[in-house]
Amino acid sequence: MTTTMRAKLQVASVTLHPLCETLKFHAVCKSGGYPADGSDEDNTFAKFSPSAELSITVANPALFGQFKPGEKFYVDFTPAN
């Protein structure tokens, strides 16, 4: 059996450095609450992974400026055997 997971993360901040950027992500959440029927997709992800933090330092100049606070991304985890 192969274990995989998909997370939905939101860009919390982007810190510019001379030769790189540091991207910080957190688990998605909905300010103001979710619909009572749970129909919001962020609600589904928050239910099963209510807390997450990820920090990545990117040194690829082609990616500088490509990530903006508030944007949301799927992050897939698959074994790297």
Secondary structure, DSSP 8 states (H G I E B T S, - for coil): ----EEEEEEEEEEEE-SS-EEEEEEE---TT---TT---HHHHHHHH----EEEEEE--GGGTT---TT-EEEEEE----
